[in-house]
Amino acid sequence: MKTKTWIVTVGIFLAIVGIGMAVAYPYLKTQKKLKVFQPSDINPKLVDESKRSVYEDHTIADFELVNQTGKTITQQDFAGKIYVADFFFATCPSICPIMSGHIAELQEEFREDPEVMFLSHSVTPQIDSVEALAEYGERYGANPEVWHLATGEKQHIYELARKSYFAVLDEGDGGKQDFIHTENFILVDPERRIRGYYDGTSPKDMERLADEIEILLDEVRE
């Protein structure tokens, strides 16, 4: 009899704990806030020397690029949105296919969330024409309303990489011989602030990115 009573008691206790966790989890999740990254928080090797002493109010600079449909895109196209930025080139045989495959997965995962977008900057814009980007986008199922594959002035793109997103370790002037190759994904919030960095070739980091997009969505929707 005592054994039966003990089993019932334990069962009730576990049920109460389970219900409590189920009720509390969404609340705890929404309470978590992502860090707002300032240049001073980031590995100095990634930060352009002109930005290393900035401790507050850093935002992504204004940009003007052209996407895979030939449309000119600016910050206005991302107004009120969360977006993931990366840097790639269409003929890349190594890390870019992995990174683009991961963005394709994220695009599918968040297809019901219109607040989530993606911006892939070409680091060889002189080669990556609108037509080349359109073909690349088709290969990965890029929805041009959600995932912009962008070309433009090389110096403009490289300055964004180094002085806005802090995406690359190497220094350069955006000139003819300059070349960027980075696996970094950067999470940007609707206020154009950096909220996270991720290795775009790492499945584990992609799980973290998906989780942190959810956290940021909760923050935006509060």
N, C-alpha and C positions, 0 to 999 in steps of 0.2 A: 504493500500500500504506500509506504514511504517513498519507494522508488518511483512509483507512478506519479505521486504528488510532485516529486523533484523534477521529473521529466516535463510535467505540465508547466511547472513554475519556470523552468529554463526556456521552454517553448514560448511562453508569454513574454518573458524578458527579451528574447531574441526578436520577437515580432515587434515589440515596442521600439527596440533599437533600430530595426530595419525601417520602420515607418518614420522614425525621427530623422534618420539619415536621408531618406527620400524627400522629406519635406525641407530639410535644411540645405541639401546640396545646391538647388538652384539659387537659394539666397546667398550661400557662401561663394558660389561662382560669380554672381553679379557684384559681390563686394571686392573681388580682386581687381586691381587696377594695374595697367601696364605702365612701365616707366616712360617718361618723356625724355628722349635722349637729346642732350646738348653736346656741342662739339667738345667741350671740356670733359665729357663722360666717356668719350670714345678713344680707343687706341690712337695715340698721337701720330703713329705711322700712317693711319688712314685719313687723317685730317690735314687739309691744306694749311700751310703755316699761317696764312692770313686769318684763319678761323679758330686757331687753337685756344685763344684766350676768351672765346665767347662762352659765357656761362648760362645764358638764358635767351629765350625768345627766338631760337633758331627755327626757321621754316624753310621748306623747299622753295627755291627761287622761281619766279615766273619763267615759263618756257613756251616756245612755239615750235612745234614739230609737225610732221606729216605722217599719217598712219597708212595702213595697208590698203585702204580704199581711196587714198589720195586726198583725204580730208585733213585740213589743218586743225591740229588739236592744241589746246592751251590748258591752263589750270582750270578754266571755266568748265571744261568737260568733266572735271573731277570734283566739282564743287559739291560739298556735302557727302562725299564718298570716302570710303576706306579703299586704299589701293596698295598693291604690292608692286614694287619697281625692281627691275633687273637690267642687266646689260649683256648683250649677246651678239652673234652675227650669224647670218643665214647659212654660211658655208662651214661653220665650225663643226669639226668631226669628233670633238671630245666631250666637254662638259655641257655644251649648250643643248644638245638633244635630251640629256637627262633633265636639265633644268626646265626646258620647255614641256617635257612630258609631265613634270610635277605641276607646272602651272595649269596644264590641261586638266589634271586631276582636281586641282583646287577650283578651277572654273566650273567643273561638273558638281563638285561638292557644295558650292555656294550658288548654284544656278537659280535658286529661289530667293536669293538675297540681293536685290538690286543695288544695295549700298556698297557691294564689294566689286572692285575692278582690278585690272592688271595693266601695267605699262612696261613693255620691253623695249629698251633703247638699243638701236643698232650701233655697234662700235666701229663698223665699217660702212658708214652711210654713203660713201662714194661708190660702193659696190652694191649695197642693198637698196635697190630701187623699189618703188611702190609695187611693181610687178613681182619682184623677187620676194618681197615681204608678204604679198598676197598668197603666193604659192606656198611659202613657209607656213603661213597661218592656216591654210587649208590642210596641210600635212598634220597639224596638231589640233585641228578642230577649233581654231580661235574664232570666237564670236566677236566681230569688230565693234559691237556695241558695248562689249564688256572688256575685251582684251585687245589693247592697242599695241601693235608692233610699229615702232616709230623710227623714222629716219629724219635727217635734217642737217644742219651745219655741224661738221665734226667738232669744231672748237666749242660750240654751244653745248653739245652732248657731253663732251669730256669735262667741261667746266661744271655741269650739273653733277656728274659722277664724283668729282673731287671736292667741290665746294658746297654742294647741297646734300647729296646722299652719303658722302664719305664711304664710297663703295670699293675703292681700290687702294692698294698699298703703294704703288709706284707713283712717281711724280712725272709731270710732262706738261707740254704747252698746247696740246691739241693739234700739233703740226703734222706734217706729212709722215714723219717717221714715228710718231707717237701711236701707241697701241695699248688698249685696255683689255684685260682678260680676267674676269672675276666671277666667282661662284656665289657672291652675296645676293640675297634677296633683302629688300628693305620694306618694312611695313610702315605706311604713312596714314595718319588719321585725317578727318575732314578739315582740321585746322592746319594741315600741311606740316605737321610735326612728325618726327621719326619716333616710332614706338617699338621697333624691334629689328634685329638683324638675324639672318638665318643662312645656313649653308644650303644652297639650292640643289646640291647633289646628294644631300643626306636625307634618307627616308625618316630618320628620327627627328631631324629638324623640321621636316615638312609636317609631321604630326604636331610638333610644338607650334608651328605657324598656324595650322588649322585651328588649334585650341585658342591661340591668342587672337585670331580674327574673331572668334566667337566672343571672347571676353571684350574685345573692342566694340563689337556690335552691341553687346549689352550696354556698354558705356554710352554709346552714341544714342541708343534708344531710350535712355533714362529720361 
